[in-house]
């Protein structure tokens, strides 16, 4: 009894206690108990422990079962039951071995049979687990935790614990066949633990682990069948004997285990299996880590395509490699990266690109691992090309909700991809893939050079990976001579300067063409495809257009094939002005062979469409291009297009930019000269443009004045008018030009008078002072000559428009407006109220010839205003110009202003 009290009371060293056991004391080993207390004491101690363990297990079992039938939250319920099972597990593994119990049985005179008590303890523990699993397969999680606890304790009861685990799994595998759904999320982790135990040094443990693995795979197979809606199967493979042959197949055969695990587990559970093994690679136990590495490698070789969470796995490997891991484990983790890249290259590469640049040595090792196999090289390069479509430093647009794979606020993946290409392109395993994707890589890196050039304005110290990758691409593709030629031209060093980038693109294309690079057909085909599909950004189209144009110039004679001309026609109206100008320049170069082009009509019409561009440089280039084409175009085709072309010039005559106004007016005159034999086709267009041609004679820009004078002289010649005299420098007088044109109109083309009046009214509200002055004079003469053609309502509209001009800020305009307003009043006063009389009067005026004289005396009126405000100020205010601009204006109106000076002196 003293020894029983000793066993229960606990006088042993507290450092030898096992936490969680219901007994407060146990010694280091049951042999030590015999040494300390003698044989009789040891017997008492063993019996006391077994009794107390049995009662403790029964108590915990009651609590577990009570909790099992309660309404407690399932998660809290499971956590509490797991705690109780853990404490029960510690009681069980602290028991003496069966041999010790048998010794006690032989020596004991107690009524209790220690061996029966021993078996009852194990049975109670096993029954508890069976009850838990029978209620909820989710609680198979407990078996996984037991396997972990067991691996952390090298107890002699490991074999018996494995027996319990395999029995519980056997029970669950039979039970699950009647289920319509299987909720067992722990199968992956439990399979990982059992897979390692299947290679245990103790054969007995290996056998039990293999048997348990078989039953687990039966459960997983059932779950997989439900997951994929397949008919149920009762075993994982056909065999005459489940309990003998199949478990033996799984014993210490890692390949079979890996194959069956991959086949049976659904993707999420297989991912858990892989993740569990990956975590064991960093275990201090070298044997466990080595076994885990071997199993992990085999599993991924067969079933890497089923693994999810690839990015998380790659990120974890990166973090572990940066730690203090052994060389063997480093090799194992890099092998995992290689195997994952086989089936998920995009996920692996995207994750590897999402780290800070420049990459560290660890990341470069992972790049090598990901791209080490020839079979994956094309897929890796495809992924890089996808990444290179991005723009470095580009922020995510939250307003569009667009998803980016990068975790950073700014996208630096393209820079990382460029650095990775510097590492991978020289590898022999990439030689074939580089040749396959040369055109795509060439253009992608050209664009990245441009983007990186912009980025380097704010990050000057960062390496230029895109340029370096481009040079390596040329060298790896057998184009070392091209690289050398560009180096001699100092092209590579100037790529970092954004202002010269387009010029450098031209140099690269030129160098490739000069050396007749063998990849030309594939490159041309890709550029054409890229041009047809359209680039993602407007700046991309510039690079594409420059490159394609240069290649075509060097490999084709003009004119280009029709399919390429279509591209240039489309590029004329590109949203990027640089592309539009480049296309127009190329079209202009086709002028010598314009008559050989099959579809010249569409080419010219697309050039006319560029007149509508908001970018003035595009409009100017379009005007130049059209003029070059028309200069070589045959007359038959020219005549069929002349009306459309002439009409397109008219809106540009009133353009805000003087250079465009002058070019449009001058080119209109050239067209009239070219089409002098077809003047009858262009009469309507001539009179449509006549008002701006007259009014812009007063333009302050000398080039506009000269263009108007040139075109009006051509019009006068074609229409047989006598206006040319008053357009010469020594005779020029604006009012006399207006008067002469109006008199000629009345004689030969009186039917256009009302249309010209309507056009002139539109200029009365112009923001330019000289246009308002000229229009008030012109409309007066037109109304005077065409008074017999105007209705009362039309004259009233003209009076209303003139009323607004009477309040103009310019005093000269106000004076001229008074004269015009008085003129309109006289006209409307002369109209009869009777409709019949009005009609008779209009018919009579058709046969009554009248020739006007000066009405406004524009020079004298100006002189009178000038004398009131001061001659110099009046001269400047006449056009609202600076002193220098006013001097230019005076140079084209020499005679008029000399006359003004003489009148001022006389007065």
C-alpha positions in Angstrom: 0.0 0.0 0.0 2.9 2.3 0.6 4.1 1.9 -3.0 0.5 2.4 -4.3 0.4 5.7 -2.3 3.8 6.6 -3.7 2.6 6.0 -7.3 -0.6 8.0 -6.7 0.8 10.7 -4.3 3.8 11.6 -6.4 7.1 12.1 -4.7 9.1 11.8 -7.9 11.1 14.5 -9.4 8.7 17.1 -11.0 11.0 17.3 -14.0 10.0 13.8 -15.0 6.3 14.6 -15.1 4.3 14.3 -18.3 2.0 17.2 -18.8 -1.7 16.4 -19.4 -1.6 12.9 -17.8 -4.2 12.2 -15.1 -1.4 10.8 -12.9 0.8 13.5 -11.5 3.9 11.4 -11.5 5.7 8.8 -13.6 9.4 8.0 -13.7 11.8 8.0 -16.6 11.2 4.3 -17.3 9.5 1.4 -15.7 12.9 -0.3 -15.2 14.0 2.7 -13.1 10.8 2.2 -10.9 12.0 -1.4 -10.2 15.5 -0.1 -9.3 14.1 2.5 -7.0 11.2 0.7 -5.4 12.0 -3.0 -6.0 10.0 -5.5 -7.9 7.0 -5.3 -5.6 7.0 -1.5 -5.8 7.2 -1.6 -9.5 4.1 -3.9 -9.7 2.2 -1.6 -7.4 3.2 1.4 -9.5 2.2 -0.2 -12.9 -1.1 -1.3 -11.5 -1.8 2.1 -10.0 -1.0 3.9 -13.2 -3.1 1.6 -15.3 -6.1 2.0 -13.0 -5.7 5.7 -12.9 -5.2 6.0 -16.7 -8.3 3.8 -17.3 -10.5 5.9 -15.0 -9.1 9.1 -16.6 -9.8 7.9 -20.1 -13.4 6.9 -19.1 -13.9 10.4 -17.6 -12.5 12.1 -20.7 -14.6 9.9 -23.0 -17.7 10.8 -21.1 -16.9 14.5 -21.5 -16.2 14.0 -25.2 -19.4 12.2 -25.8 -21.4 14.8 -23.8 -19.9 17.5 -25.9 -20.6 15.5 -29.1 -24.4 15.7 -28.5 -24.5 19.3 -27.3 -25.5 22.4 -29.3 -22.1 24.1 -28.9 -20.6 25.8 -31.9 -18.9 23.0 -34.0 -15.6 24.8 -34.1 -15.5 25.3 -30.3 -16.7 21.7 -29.8 -13.9 20.3 -32.0 -11.2 22.4 -30.3 -12.4 21.2 -26.8 -12.6 17.6 -27.9 -9.1 17.8 -29.5 -7.7 19.0 -26.2 -9.3 16.1 -24.4 -8.0 13.6 -27.0 -4.5 15.0 -26.7 -4.5 14.6 -22.9 -5.8 11.0 -23.4 -3.1 10.4 -26.0 -0.4 11.4 -23.5 -1.9 9.1 -20.9 -1.8 6.2 -23.4 1.8 6.7 -24.6 3.0 7.1 -21.0 1.9 3.5 -20.2 4.4 0.7 -19.8 5.1 -1.7 -22.6 3.0 -4.9 -22.9 6.0 -6.9 -21.8 6.2 -4.9 -18.6 2.5 -5.4 -18.0 2.9 -9.2 -18.5 5.7 -9.3 -15.9 3.4 -7.5 -13.5 0.7 -10.0 -14.3 2.9 -12.9 -13.5 4.0 -11.5 -10.1 0.8 -9.8 -9.0 -1.7 -11.4 -6.6 -4.3 -8.6 -7.2 -7.7 -9.4 -8.6 -7.2 -7.0 -11.4 -5.5 -8.4 -14.5 -3.0 -5.7 -15.6 -2.9 -7.1 -19.2 -6.7 -6.9 -19.5 -6.6 -3.4 -18.0 -3.9 -2.4 -20.5 -6.0 -3.6 -23.5 -9.1 -1.9 -22.1 -7.3 1.4 -21.9 -6.3 1.1 -25.6 -9.8 0.0 -26.5 -11.4 2.9 -24.7 -9.1 5.3 -26.5 -9.9 3.7 -29.8 -13.6 3.6 -29.1 -13.6 7.3 -28.4 -12.0 8.0 -31.8 -14.4 5.7 -33.6 -17.4 7.5 -32.0 -16.1 10.9 -33.0 -15.4 9.8 -36.6 -18.7 8.0 -36.9 -20.5 11.3 -36.1 -18.4 13.5 -38.3 -15.7 12.6 -40.8 -14.3 16.1 -40.3 -12.8 14.8 -37.0 -10.4 12.6 -38.9 -8.3 15.7 -38.3 -7.6 14.3 -34.9 -5.8 11.3 -36.6 -3.5 13.8 -38.4 -2.7 15.5 -35.1 -2.0 12.1 -33.5 0.5 11.3 -36.2 2.2 14.6 -35.6 2.3 13.9 -31.8 3.6 10.5 -32.4 6.4 11.7 -34.7 7.4 14.1 -31.9 7.6 11.3 -29.3 9.7 8.2 -30.0 7.6 6.1 -27.7 7.5 2.3 -27.9 3.8 2.6 -28.4 4.1 4.1 -31.8 3.2 0.8 -33.4 0.0 0.5 -31.3 -1.0 4.1 -32.1 -0.6 3.3 -35.8 -2.8 0.3 -35.3 -5.5 2.5 -33.8 -5.1 5.0 -36.6 -5.4 2.4 -39.3 -8.5 0.8 -37.6 -10.2 4.2 -37.4 -9.4 4.8 -41.0 -10.7 1.3 -41.9 -13.9 2.1 -40.1 -14.3 5.4 -41.8 -13.6 3.9 -45.3 -16.5 1.4 -44.8 -18.8 4.1 -43.4 -18.1 6.6 -46.2 -19.5 4.3 -48.9 -23.0 5.1 -47.8 -22.5 8.9 -47.7 -23.7 11.2 -50.4 -21.1 13.8 -49.5 -17.7 13.6 -47.8 -16.3 16.4 -45.7 -12.8 15.4 -44.7 -10.5 18.4 -45.3 -7.7 16.8 -43.4 -7.0 13.9 -45.8 -4.2 15.8 -47.5 -2.3 16.5 -44.4 -2.9 13.0 -42.9 -1.8 11.4 -46.2 1.5 13.4 -45.9 2.1 12.1 -42.4 1.3 8.5 -43.4 3.4 8.7 -46.5 6.5 9.3 -44.4 5.6 6.6 -42.0 5.3 4.1 -44.9 9.1 4.4 -45.1 9.7 4.1 -41.3 12.7 2.0 -40.2 10.4 -0.1 -38.0 8.7 -2.6 -40.3 5.7 -3.0 -38.0 5.0 0.7 -38.1 5.5 0.7 -41.9 2.9 -2.1 -42.3 0.3 -0.3 -40.2 1.0 3.0 -41.9 0.6 1.4 -45.4 -2.7 -0.2 -44.2 -3.8 3.2 -42.9 -2.8 4.9 -46.2 -4.8 2.3 -48.2 -7.9 3.0 -46.2 -7.3 6.8 -46.4 -7.0 6.5 -50.2 -10.3 4.6 -50.3 -12.0 7.5 -48.5 -10.3 10.0 -50.9 -11.3 7.9 -53.9 -14.9 8.0 -52.7 -14.6 11.8 -52.2 -13.0 12.2 -55.6 -15.8 10.2 -57.3 -18.4 12.5 -55.7 -16.4 15.6 -56.6 -16.2 14.5 -60.3 -19.6 12.8 -60.5 -18.1 9.4 -61.3 -19.6 6.1 -60.3 -18.4 4.8 -56.9 -15.5 2.4 -56.7 -14.7 0.4 -53.6 -10.9 0.2 -54.0 -8.1 2.3 -55.4 -6.9 -0.4 -57.8 -8.1 -3.8 -58.9 -6.7 -6.6 -56.7 -7.7 -10.0 -55.5 -6.8 -9.2 -51.9 -7.3 -5.8 -50.4 -5.7 -6.5 -47.0 -2.6 -8.2 -48.3 -1.5 -7.0 -51.7 -2.5 -3.4 -51.8 -0.9 -2.3 -48.5 2.2 -4.2 -49.4 2.3 -2.1 -52.7 2.4 1.0 -50.6 5.1 -0.2 -48.2 8.3 1.8 -48.8 7.4 2.3 -52.4 7.3 6.1 -52.7 6.5 6.0 -56.4 3.3 4.0 -55.9 2.3 6.2 -53.0 2.9 9.3 -55.0 0.9 7.9 -57.9 -2.1 6.8 -55.9 -2.2 9.9 -53.7 -2.2 12.1 -56.8 -5.0 10.0 -58.4 -7.2 9.8 -55.3 -7.0 13.2 -53.7 -9.0 16.1 -55.1 -6.8 19.2 -56.1 -7.3 21.1 -52.8 -6.3 18.1 -50.7 -3.4 17.2 -52.9 -2.2 20.8 -52.4 -2.4 20.3 -48.7 -0.4 17.1 -49.1 2.3 19.0 -51.1 2.3 22.0 -48.7 2.7 19.6 -45.6 5.7 18.0 -47.2 7.2 21.3 -48.2 7.0 22.5 -44.6 9.0 19.4 -43.5 11.9 20.3 -45.8 13.0 22.8 -43.2 12.9 20.2 -40.3 16.0 19.8 -38.2 15.6 16.0 -38.6 17.6 15.4 -41.7 16.0 12.0 -42.4 12.5 13.4 -42.2 13.4 16.3 -44.5 15.1 14.0 -47.0 12.1 11.6 -47.0 9.7 14.6 -47.5 11.8 15.9 -50.4 11.8 12.6 -52.1 8.0 12.1 -51.7 7.4 15.8 -52.8 9.5 15.3 -56.0 7.7 12.1 -57.0 4.3 13.6 -56.3 4.9 16.7 -58.4 6.4 14.7 -61.3 3.2 12.8 -61.7 0.5 15.2 -60.5 1.9 18.8 -60.4 -1.0 19.8 -62.7 -3.5 19.2 -59.9 -1.7 21.4 -57.4 -3.4 24.8 -56.6 -1.9 27.8 -54.6 1.2 27.6 -56.8 2.0 31.3 -56.2 1.9 30.8 -52.4 4.2 27.7 -52.7 6.7 29.6 -54.9 6.6 32.6 -52.5 7.3 30.3 -49.5 10.2 28.7 -51.3 11.7 32.1 -52.0 11.5 33.1 -48.3 12.9 29.7 -47.2 15.8 29.9 -49.7 16.7 33.4 -48.4 17.0 31.8 -44.9 19.7 29.5 -43.6 18.6 26.3 -45.3 21.0 23.4 -46.2 22.4 22.8 -49.7 20.4 19.6 -50.0 17.1 21.3 -49.0 17.9 24.2 -51.4 18.2 21.7 -54.2 14.9 20.0 -53.3 13.0 23.3 -53.2 14.5 24.5 -56.5 13.4 21.1 -57.9 9.9 21.9 -56.7 10.0 25.2 -58.7 11.1 23.3 -61.8 8.3 20.7 -61.5 5.6 23.3 -60.9 6.8 25.3 -63.9 6.1 22.2 -66.1 2.4 22.4 -65.5 1.8 26.0 -64.3 4.4 28.2 -66.0 2.3 31.3 -66.0 1.6 31.2 -62.2 5.3 30.4 -61.4 6.7 33.1 -63.6 4.2 35.8 -62.6 5.1 35.1 -58.9 8.8 35.3 -59.7 8.3 38.6 -61.4 6.6 40.2 -58.5 9.6 40.8 -56.3 11.7 44.0 -56.1 14.1 44.8 -59.0 17.0 44.3 -59.5 16.6 40.6 -58.5 18.8 39.1 -55.8 20.8 35.9 -56.1 18.1 33.8 -54.6 15.6 34.9 -57.2 18.1 34.4 -60.0 18.5 30.8 -58.8 14.8 30.3 -59.0 14.7 31.8 -62.5 17.2 29.2 -63.5 15.2 26.4 -61.9 12.0 27.6 -63.6 13.6 27.7 -67.0 16.0 24.8 -66.8 14.0 22.4 -69.0 13.8 22.6 -72.8 10.1 21.5 -72.8 9.0 24.5 -70.7 11.1 27.2 -72.5 8.4 28.1 -75.0 5.8 28.4 -72.2 8.1 30.5 -70.1 8.8 32.9 -73.0 5.1 33.2 -73.7 4.6 34.2 -70.1 7.4 36.8 -70.4 5.8 38.2 -73.5 2.6 38.6 -71.7 4.3 40.5 -68.9 6.2 42.6 -71.4 2.9 44.0 -72.7 2.7 46.0 -69.5 4.3 49.4 -69.0 6.8 49.8 -66.1 5.7 52.2 -63.4 2.1 52.1 -64.6 -0.3 52.3 -61.7 -3.5 50.3 -61.4 -6.6 52.1 -62.5 -9.0 51.7 -59.6 -11.8 53.4 -61.5 -11.9 50.6 -64.1 -11.5 47.9 -61.6 -8.9 46.2 -63.8 -7.1 43.4 -62.1 -3.3 43.2 -62.1 -1.2 40.2 -61.0 1.4 42.5 -59.4 0.9 43.2 -55.7 2.7 46.5 -55.9 1.0 49.9 -56.5 3.1 50.3 -59.6 3.8 47.6 -62.1 7.6 46.7 -62.2 7.1 43.2 -63.6 8.2 44.2 -67.1 11.6 45.4 -65.7 11.9 42.1 -63.8 11.0 40.2 -66.9 13.7 42.1 -68.9 16.3 41.1 -66.3 15.2 37.5 -66.3 15.5 37.4 -70.1 19.1 38.6 -69.7 19.7 35.5 -67.6 17.7 32.9 -69.5 18.2 33.8 -73.2 21.8 32.7 -73.3 20.9 29.2 -72.0 21.3 26.4 -74.5 17.8 25.1 -73.4 16.3 28.3 -74.8 18.0 28.3 -78.2 15.1 26.7 -80.1 12.4 28.7 -78.2 14.3 32.0 -78.9 14.3 31.3 -82.6 10.6 30.5 -82.5 9.6 33.7 -80.7 12.3 36.1 -82.1 9.8 38.6 -83.7 7.7 38.8 -80.6 10.7 39.2 -78.3 12.3 41.8 -80.6 9.2 44.1 -80.7 8.4 43.5 -77.0 11.9 44.5 -76.0 11.9 47.5 -78.4 8.8 48.8 -76.6 10.3 48.1 -73.2 13.4 50.1 -74.1 11.1 53.0 -74.9 9.1 52.6 -71.7 12.3 52.2 -69.6 13.8 55.3 -71.2 10.9 57.3 -69.8 11.2 55.6 -66.5 15.0 56.4 -66.2 14.1 60.1 -66.2 13.2 59.6 -62.5 15.3 56.5 -61.7 18.7 57.3 -63.2 20.7 54.8 -61.1 18.8 51.6 -62.2 20.3 49.3 -64.8 18.9 49.3 -68.3 17.7 45.7 -68.5 15.5 46.1 -71.5 18.3 47.4 -73.7 20.7 44.7 -72.4 18.1 42.0 -73.1 17.6 43.3 -76.6 21.4 43.1 -77.3 21.5 39.5 -75.8 18.6 38.5 -78.1 20.5 39.7 -81.1 23.6 37.8 -80.1 21.7 34.6 -79.3 20.0 34.8 -82.6 23.2 34.9 -84.7 23.0 38.7 -85.3 26.2 39.7 -83.6 27.1 41.9 -86.6 24.0 43.9 -86.1 24.8 44.5 -82.4 28.3 45.5 -83.4 27.1 47.9 -86.1 24.7 49.6 -83.7 27.4 49.8 -81.1 29.7 51.6 -83.6 26.9 54.0 -84.3 26.6 54.7 -80.5 23.0 53.7 -80.8 22.8 51.6 -77.6 24.0 54.4 -75.3 21.5 56.9 -76.8 18.6 54.6 -76.2 18.2 56.0 -72.8 17.4 59.4 -74.2 13.6 59.6 -74.9 13.9 62.3 -77.5 16.0 60.2 -79.8 14.2 56.9 -79.2 12.2 56.9 -82.5 15.4 57.6 -84.4 17.1 54.6 -82.7 14.2 52.3 -83.6 14.8 53.4 -87.2 18.5 52.6 -86.8 17.8 49.1 -85.4 15.4 48.3 -88.3 17.9 49.7 -90.8 20.8 47.6 -89.4 18.7 44.4 -89.5 17.8 45.1 -93.1 21.3 45.9 -94.1 22.5 42.6 -92.8 19.6 40.7 -94.4 18.6 39.1 -91.2 17.2 35.6 -91.8 14.2 36.1 -89.4 12.8 38.7 -91.8 9.8 36.7 -93.1 8.6 35.8 -89.6 9.2 39.3 -88.3 7.3 40.9 -91.2 4.4 38.5 -90.7 4.3 39.3 -87.0 4.5 43.1 -87.6 1.6 42.8 -90.1 -0.5 40.8 -87.6 0.3 43.3 -84.8 -0.6 46.2 -87.1 -3.9 44.7 -88.1 -4.9 43.7 -84.6 -3.9 47.1 -83.2 -1.5 47.8 -80.3 -2.6 48.2 -76.7 -1.2 51.7 -76.5 -0.9 54.6 -78.9 2.9 54.8 -78.3 3.2 51.2 -79.3 1.8 51.9 -82.7 4.6 54.4 -83.3 7.3 51.8 -82.8 5.5 49.3 -84.9 4.9 51.7 -87.7 8.6 52.9 -87.8 9.9 49.3 -87.8 7.5 48.0 -90.4 8.0 51.0 -92.7 11.8 50.6 -92.6 11.7 46.9 -93.3 9.3 47.5 -96.3 11.6 50.2 -97.6 14.6 47.9 -97.7 12.9 44.7 -98.9 10.2 45.9 -101.3 10.1 48.2 -104.3 7.4 50.8 -104.5 4.5 50.5 -104.6 4.1 48.1 -101.7 1.7 45.2 -102.0 -2.0 46.2 -101.4 -2.2 44.5 -98.0 0.5 46.8 -96.6 -1.0 49.9 -98.3 -4.2 49.2 -96.4 -2.2 49.5 -93.2 -0.8 52.9 -94.2 -4.3 54.1 -95.1 -5.6 53.0 -91.7 -2.7 54.7 -89.9 -3.5 58.0 -91.5 -6.3 58.4 -89.0 -4.5 56.9 -86.0 -5.1 58.5 -82.6 -1.3 59.0 -82.3 -0.2 62.0 -84.4 3.3 60.6 -84.9 1.8 57.5 -86.6 -0.4 59.6 -88.8 2.5 61.8 -89.9 4.7 58.8 -90.5 2.0 57.1 -92.7 1.4 60.3 -94.6 5.1 60.7 -95.3 5.3 57.2 -96.6 2.3 57.8 -98.8 3.9 60.9 -100.1 7.0 58.9 -101.1 4.8 56.8 -103.4 4.1 59.8 -105.6 6.5 58.7 -108.4 4.5 55.4 -108.8 1.1 56.8 -107.8 -0.4 55.7 -111.1 0.7 52.1 -110.6 -1.2 51.8 -107.3 -4.3 49.7 -107.8 -6.6 51.4 -105.3 -5.4 55.0 -105.6 -8.9 56.4 -104.8 -9.0 55.1 -101.3 -5.4 56.2 -100.7 -6.2 59.8 -101.7 -9.5 59.8 -99.8 -7.8 58.6 -96.6 -5.4 61.5 -97.0 -8.3 63.9 -97.3 -9.7 62.5 -94.0 -6.5 63.6 -92.3 -7.6 67.2 -93.0 -10.1 66.8 -90.1 -7.3 66.1 -87.5 -7.1 68.3 -84.5 -3.3 68.1 -84.7 -2.1 70.9 -87.0 1.1 69.1 -87.9 -0.9 66.2 -89.2 -3.0 68.5 -91.3 0.1 70.2 -92.7 1.6 66.8 -93.6 -1.7 65.7 -95.2 -1.7 68.9 -97.4 1.9 68.3 -98.5 1.2 64.6 -99.2 -1.8 65.3 -101.2 -0.1 67.9 -103.3 2.8 65.5 -104.1 0.3 62.8 -105.2 -1.7 65.2 -107.3 1.4 66.4 -109.0 2.0 63.0 -110.5 -1.6 61.7 -110.8 -3.0 61.1 -114.3 -5.6 63.7 -115.4 -8.5 61.2 -115.8 -8.2 60.0 -112.2 -7.5 63.6 -111.1 -10.7 64.9 -112.8 -12.8 62.2 -111.1 -11.6 63.3 -107.7 -11.2 67.1 -108.2 -14.5 68.2 -106.8 -14.1 66.1 -103.6 -10.5 67.4 -103.2 -11.4 71.0 -103.8 -14.3 70.8 -101.4 -11.9 69.5 -98.7 -9.7 72.6 -99.1 -12.6 75.0 -98.3 -12.9 74.4 -94.5 -9.2 74.7 -94.1 -9.2 78.2 -95.6 -10.8 79.4 -92.4 -8.4 77.4 -90.1 -7.1 79.1 -86.9 -3.5 78.4 -87.9 -2.2 80.7 -90.6 0.2 78.2 -92.0 -2.7 75.8 -92.8 -4.8 78.6 -94.2 -2.1 79.7 -96.5 -1.3 76.1 -97.7 -5.0 75.2 -98.2 -5.6 78.4 -100.2 -2.4 78.0 -102.3 -3.1 74.4 -103.0 -6.6 75.2 -104.0 -5.2 77.6 -106.6 -2.8 74.8 -107.8 -5.8 72.5 -108.2 -7.6 75.1 -110.3 -4.5 75.5 -112.5 -4.2 71.7 -112.9 -7.9 71.4 -113.8 -8.2 74.4 -116.1 -9.7 72.1 -118.8 -12.3 70.9 -116.3 -13.3 74.3 -114.8 -16.9 73.6 -115.5 -16.7 70.9 -112.9 -15.3 73.2 -110.2 -17.4 76.4 -110.7 -19.6 75.6 -107.7 -16.6 74.9 -105.4 -14.9 78.1 -106.6 -17.8 80.3 -105.6 -18.1 78.3 -102.3 -14.6 79.4 -101.5 -14.8 82.9 -102.9 -15.8 84.7 -99.7 -12.8 83.5 -97.6 -10.5 84.1 -100.5 -11.6 87.8 -100.6 -11.7 88.4 -96.9 -8.4 86.8 -96.1 -6.7 89.3 -98.4 -6.7 91.5 -95.3 -5.0 88.8 -93.2 -2.0 90.1 -91.2 0.2 87.1 -92.2 1.9 87.9 -95.5 1.9 84.2 -96.6 -1.9 84.1 -96.3 -2.3 87.3 -98.3 0.0 86.0 -101.1 -1.9 82.7 -101.2 -5.2 84.5 -101.6 -3.8 86.8 -104.2 -2.3 83.9 -106.1 -5.5 81.9 -106.1 -7.8 84.8 -106.9 -5.6 85.6 -109.9 -6.1 82.0 -111.1 -9.9 82.3 -110.5 -10.0 85.6 -112.4 -8.1 84.1 -115.3 -10.4 81.0 -115.4 -13.6 83.1 -115.1 -12.5 85.8 -117.5 -12.7 88.5 -114.8 -10.6 91.7 -114.9 -9.6 91.6 -111.3 -5.9 90.8 -111.7 -4.9 94.5 -112.1 -6.1 95.4 -108.6 -4.3 92.4 -107.1 -0.8 93.5 -108.1 1.3 95.1 -105.4 1.5 98.5 -106.9 -2.3 98.7 -107.6 -3.6 96.7 -104.6 -6.7 98.2 -103.0 -9.1 95.9 -101.0 -12.3 97.8 -101.7 -11.4 98.1 -105.4 -10.9 94.3 -105.5 -14.3 93.7 -103.9 -16.0 96.2 -106.2 -14.4 94.6 -109.3 -15.3 91.1 -108.3 -18.9 92.1 -107.5 -19.3 93.8 -110.8 -18.0 90.7 -112.6 -20.3 88.6 -110.6 -23.3 90.6 -111.6 -22.4 90.4 -115.2 -21.6 86.7 -115.5 -22.6 84.8 -112.4 -25.4 86.7 -110.7 -27.1 83.5 -109.7 -24.4 83.0 -107.0 -25.0 86.4 -105.3 -27.5 85.2 -102.6 -25.2 82.3 -101.7 -22.3 84.6 -101.4 -24.3 87.0 -99.1 -25.2 84.0 -96.9 -21.5 83.0 -96.7 -20.5 86.6 -95.8 -23.0 86.9 -93.0 -21.1 84.1 -91.2 -18.0 86.2 -91.0 -19.7 89.2 -89.3 -19.4 87.5 -86.0 -15.7 86.5 -86.4 -13.3 87.1 -83.6 -10.8 88.6 -86.0 -11.1 92.3 -86.6 -10.0 92.3 -90.2 -12.6 89.7 -91.1 -15.4 91.7 -89.6 -14.2 94.8 -91.5 -13.9 93.0 -94.8 -17.2 91.2 -94.5 -19.2 94.4 -93.7 -17.8 95.9 -96.9 -18.3 92.8 -99.0 -21.9 92.2 -97.9 -22.8 95.8 -98.7 -21.6 95.5 -102.3 -23.3 92.1 -102.7 -26.6 93.4 -101.3 -26.5 96.4 -103.6 -26.0 94.4 -106.7 -28.4 91.6 -105.7 -31.1 93.7 -104.2 -33.5 92.6 -106.9 -32.9 89.0 -105.9 -33.5 89.5 -102.1 -36.8 89.1 -100.4 -37.9 91.4 -97.6 -37.5 88.7 -95.0 -33.9 88.1 -96.1 -33.0 91.8 -96.0 -34.5 92.0 -92.5 -32.2 89.2 -91.4 -29.2 91.1 -92.9 -30.3 94.3 -91.0 -30.5 92.4 -87.7 -27.0 91.0 -88.3 -25.7 94.5 -89.0 -27.3 96.0 -85.9 -25.0 93.8 -83.8 -21.9 95.1 -85.7 -23.0 98.7 -85.0 -21.9 98.1 -81.4 -18.5 96.7 -82.3 -15.6 97.8 -80.2 -13.6 98.8 -83.3 -14.5 102.4 -84.4 -13.7 101.8 -88.1 -16.1 98.8 -88.1 -18.8 100.9 -86.5 -18.4 103.5 -89.3 -18.5 100.9 -92.0 -21.5 99.2 -90.4 -23.5 102.5 -90.4 -23.0 102.8 -94.2 -24.0 99.2 -94.7 -27.0 99.5 -92.4 -28.2 102.7 -94.3 -27.7 100.8 -97.6 -30.0 97.9 -96.3 -32.6 100.4 -95.2 -32.6 102.0 -98.7 -33.0 98.6 -100.3 -35.9 97.5 -98.1 -37.6 101.0 -98.5 -37.4 100.6 -102.3 -39.3 97.3 -102.2 -43.1 97.5 -102.9 -45.6 96.0 -100.6 -47.5 94.3 -103.4 -46.3 90.8 -104.3 -47.2 91.3 -107.9 -45.4 94.6 -108.1 -42.4 93.1 -106.3 -42.2 90.2 -108.8 -42.5 92.6 -111.8 -39.7 94.8 -110.3 -37.4 91.7 -109.9 -38.0 90.6 -113.5 -37.3 94.1 -114.8 -34.0 94.2 -112.9 -32.8 91.1 -114.7 -32.7 93.1 -117.9 -31.4 96.3 -116.3 -27.6 96.5 -116.2 -26.0 98.4 -113.4 -22.4 98.9 -112.5 -21.5 100.0 -109.0 -19.0 102.6 -107.9 -17.2 103.0 -104.6 -19.6 103.1 -101.6 -17.4 103.0 -98.5 -14.3 104.9 -99.6 -12.5 102.6 -97.2 -9.2 104.5 -97.3 -10.7 107.9 -96.6 -12.9 106.4 -93.8 -9.9 104.9 -92.2 -7.9 108.2 -92.5 -10.7 110.0 -90.7 -10.8 107.5 -87.9 -7.0 107.7 -87.7 -7.0 111.5 -87.4 -9.2 111.2 -84.4 -7.2 108.6 -82.5 -3.8 109.2 -83.8 -2.4 107.6 -86.9 -0.1 105.1 -85.3 -2.6 103.7 -82.8 -5.3 103.5 -85.5 -2.9 101.6 -87.8 -2.2 99.1 -85.1 -5.8 98.8 -84.0 -6.9 98.2 -87.6 -5.9 94.6 -87.2 -5.3 94.4 -83.5 -1.7 93.6 -84.3 1.7 94.2 -82.7 3.9 96.9 -84.2 6.0 94.3 -86.1 2.9 92.5 -87.5 1.5 95.9 -88.5 4.6 96.7 -90.5 4.1 93.4 -92.4 0.5 94.4 -93.1 1.7 97.8 -94.4 4.1 96.1 -96.8 1.3 94.5 -98.8 -0.9 97.6 -98.7 1.8 100.2 -99.7 -0.3 102.2 -102.1 -3.4 102.4 -99.9 -1.5 103.6 -96.8 0.6 106.1 -98.8 -2.7 107.6 -100.0 -4.0 107.7 -96.5 -0.9 109.6 -95.4 -1.4 112.1 -98.2 -5.0 112.7 -97.3 -4.1 113.2 -93.6 -1.4 115.8 -94.5 -3.9 117.7 -96.8 -6.5 117.8 -94.0 
